[in-house]
Amino acid sequence: MRHQRGEGKIGCIISLLVFGTLAAAGYKAIPVYYGNSELVDACDFIASGAARKPVETLEREIKDKARELGVLEVLTDKNAIRVSKTGYGETGNCTITLRYKRVIDFYGTYKWTVVTDKRITKPIFENIG
């Protein structure tokens, strides 16, 4: 019976180390992925309501949302956002292209680059009358 007393301690310590490492990595990575996802969703919403707004206003709205979410790479890279509108009325489209990279630094031991390359196209619906 004496030799069984400490049998599970090594496995418990290793499990705690693995879970701690995963939690620390998640602490760094989850906000980056969440910010990217929320920015893409916001661009989808902005493109849906682009009927009477000029391109400059749409770009400003995207940058404001990026600032709010902490996606600073959109603000520093002038080629990160491309907004275009084509056509008029029900034949038009609004296209928002997001292209930027974000680096996640895992406590100086490893760097992971997350690339966002999304193209969102929505039809422009304008109420006339």
Disulfide bonds with the S-S distance in Angstrom:
none
